[in-house]
Amino acid sequence: MLDYTLKCQRFNDMSDRDLVDAIIKGEEDAVICLLHHRLSKYFKHLSKTYTRLQYSADDIANEMYIFLSMDNWKKLRLFKFKSPLVDWIMTVAYKYLQNEINKYYPLEHTDVLYCPNIL
């Protein structure tokens, strides 16, 4: 863990624009630091909120990695820098998890919100 703490220090000090550029250029440590360190407390909160899905914070981080990195980071390239990157990814994660609930629990409308077309 200490090794990643030191590696992440460089990325924690970056602006959102520089961090996105590093991720798109293929710096795996940048992705790990963003999804598994900077966003970990937020993903832990989501994992407790969406208990039906039984996703851990790491599961959510991995799902966001897969989702954002598809087609050479197409979704991440859509980020317009009008809000903090963390806020934007949390919105994406929230909508993603809502759609997962809709997929697995389609008839239980009391706790389901329809979120069409993520991004």
C-alpha positions as CSV (number, residue, x, y, z in Angstrom):
1,M,0.0,0.0,0.0
2,L,2.8,2.4,0.8
3,D,4.2,1.8,-2.7
4,Y,0.9,3.0,-4.3
5,T,0.7,5.9,-1.8
6,L,4.0,7.2,-3.2
7,K,3.0,6.5,-6.8
8,C,-0.3,8.2,-6.3
9,Q,1.2,11.4,-4.8
10,R,2.2,12.5,-8.3
11,F,-1.3,12.0,-9.7
12,N,-3.1,13.4,-6.6
13,D,-1.3,16.7,-7.3
14,M,-2.4,16.8,-11.0
15,S,-5.2,18.9,-12.3
16,D,-8.2,16.9,-13.6
17,R,-7.2,17.8,-17.2
18,D,-3.6,16.5,-16.7
19,L,-4.9,13.3,-15.0
20,V,-7.4,12.6,-17.8
21,D,-4.5,13.1,-20.3
22,A,-2.3,10.7,-18.4
23,I,-5.0,8.1,-18.4
24,I,-5.7,8.4,-22.1
25,K,-2.0,8.2,-22.8
26,G,-1.9,4.8,-21.1
27,E,-0.5,5.5,-17.6
28,E,-2.0,2.6,-15.7
29,D,-0.9,4.0,-12.3
30,A,-3.0,7.1,-13.0
31,V,-6.2,5.0,-13.5
32,I,-5.4,3.0,-10.4
33,C,-4.9,6.1,-8.3
34,L,-8.0,7.7,-9.5
35,L,-10.4,4.8,-9.3
36,H,-8.9,2.8,-6.4
37,H,-7.6,5.6,-4.2
38,R,-9.1,9.0,-4.9
39,L,-12.6,7.6,-5.4
40,S,-12.5,4.7,-3.0
41,K,-14.4,6.4,-0.2
42,Y,-17.1,7.4,-2.7
43,F,-17.3,3.9,-4.1
44,K,-17.6,2.5,-0.6
45,H,-20.6,4.7,0.0
46,L,-22.2,3.5,-3.3
47,S,-21.6,-0.1,-2.4
48,K,-23.5,0.4,0.9
49,T,-26.2,2.3,-0.9
50,Y,-26.8,-0.3,-3.6
51,T,-26.6,-3.4,-1.3
52,R,-28.9,-5.4,-3.6
53,L,-26.2,-5.6,-6.3
54,Q,-23.6,-6.9,-3.8
55,Y,-20.8,-4.8,-5.4
56,S,-17.8,-3.9,-3.3
57,A,-16.0,-0.6,-3.7
58,D,-13.4,-2.5,-5.8
59,D,-16.1,-4.0,-7.9
60,I,-17.5,-0.6,-8.7
61,A,-14.0,0.7,-9.5
62,N,-13.4,-2.2,-11.8
63,E,-16.8,-1.6,-13.5
64,M,-16.0,2.1,-14.0
65,Y,-12.6,1.1,-15.5
66,I,-14.3,-1.2,-18.0
67,F,-17.0,1.3,-18.8
68,L,-14.8,4.4,-19.1
69,S,-12.0,2.6,-21.0
70,M,-14.1,1.1,-23.8
71,D,-13.3,2.2,-27.3
72,N,-10.0,3.8,-26.3
73,W,-11.4,5.8,-23.4
74,K,-14.3,7.2,-25.5
75,K,-16.5,7.9,-22.4
76,L,-13.7,9.6,-20.5
77,R,-12.9,11.7,-23.6
78,L,-16.4,13.1,-23.4
79,F,-15.7,14.7,-20.0
80,K,-15.9,18.5,-20.6
81,F,-14.1,19.7,-17.4
82,K,-17.2,21.8,-16.3
83,S,-17.3,20.0,-13.0
84,P,-14.7,18.1,-10.9
85,L,-13.7,14.8,-12.4
86,V,-14.6,13.0,-9.2
87,D,-18.1,14.4,-9.4
88,W,-18.5,13.4,-13.0
89,I,-17.3,9.8,-12.4
90,M,-19.6,9.5,-9.4
91,T,-22.6,10.6,-11.5
92,V,-21.6,8.0,-14.1
93,A,-21.2,5.4,-11.4
94,Y,-24.6,6.3,-9.9
95,K,-26.4,6.0,-13.3
96,Y,-24.5,2.8,-14.1
97,L,-25.6,1.2,-10.8
98,Q,-29.2,2.4,-11.3
99,N,-29.2,0.7,-14.7
100,E,-27.9,-2.5,-13.2
101,I,-30.7,-2.5,-10.7
102,N,-33.2,-1.9,-13.5
103,K,-31.7,-4.8,-15.4
104,Y,-31.8,-7.3,-12.4
105,Y,-34.9,-6.1,-10.6
106,P,-37.1,-4.7,-13.4
107,L,-40.5,-5.1,-11.6
108,E,-39.6,-3.5,-8.3
109,H,-40.3,0.2,-9.2
110,T,-40.3,1.5,-5.6
111,D,-36.5,1.8,-5.4
112,V,-35.6,2.0,-9.1
113,L,-34.9,5.1,-11.1
114,Y,-34.8,5.0,-14.8
115,C,-31.5,6.4,-16.2
116,P,-31.4,6.1,-19.9
117,N,-28.3,6.6,-22.0
118,I,-25.4,7.0,-19.6
119,L,-23.6,10.0,-21.0
